[in-house]
Amino acid sequence: QVQLVESGGGLVQPGGSLRLSCVASGFTFSSYAMNWYRQAPGKERELVAAISSTGDNSIYADSVKGRFTISRDNAKSTAYLQMNSLKSEDTAVYYCDVAHIGRGQGTQVTVSS
């Protein structure tokens, strides 16, 4: 069955970095674009970044451009989200998502001093 499992979240100080991972199984990972979403308490879900199936193209929310980098390793069926210069407003649950396939359970990212 389809599984998307995120890891790498945690508590980090403002200005710090985290790297999220999303390990996929149960479908042909290399055929699908991958998305990272986030949702903070009381806020709507936000698309943070997306990457094409080959990894050649990516897009970012304006709020994270220049700070976050999405990547993927199709040989490992894994997508990544490198998050640098983290801000308190980046605090949220982060999900990896594949359109029409599924979404992971999420990993909590908390940016606080």
C-alpha positions, -999 to 999 in steps of 0.1 A, spaced: 0 0 0 10 36 -4 31 50 24 47 84 28 67 88 60 82 121 71 110 126 95 135 152 106 113 176 124 120 190 158 127 221 179 152 246 165 162 281 174 155 310 150 181 311 123 187 274 126 183 246 100 165 213 97 163 188 69 131 169 64 129 136 47 100 118 31 104 81 23 78 68 -2 67 32 -10 38 15 -27 40 34 -59 64 44 -86 81 73 -69 100 85 -99 68 90 -119 53 116 -96 59 152 -86 64 156 -49 50 184 -27 58 196 8 29 213 26 27 228 60 -1 237 84 1 259 114 -25 259 141 -55 280 131 -41 285 96 -49 270 62 -26 244 47 1 260 26 21 246 -3 57 252 7 76 236 -23 71 212 -51 95 193 -73 90 176 -106 93 138 -111 128 141 -125 139 168 -101 146 192 -129 120 218 -118 109 231 -85 87 259 -71 85 276 -38 61 297 -17 73 333 -16 76 330 22 104 304 19 122 313 -13 159 316 -8 157 297 25 143 263 17 154 238 -9 134 208 -21 152 178 -36 147 142 -43 166 109 -48 146 87 -70 169 57 -63 160 60 -27 123 69 -32 130 99 -9 122 136 -10 139 162 11 132 197 23 163 216 35 152 245 57 177 272 65 174 305 83 143 293 101 118 318 115 92 314 142 65 317 115 79 285 99 65 266 129 40 241 116 34 204 108 51 196 75 36 170 52 49 154 20 22 148 -5 17 132 -39 -13 144 -58 -40 117 -62 -17 93 -43 -16 103 -7 0 123 21 21 114 51 13 118 87 35 149 91 64 160 112 63 189 136 87 217 131 89 242 160 111 273 157 115 290 190 142 304 213 
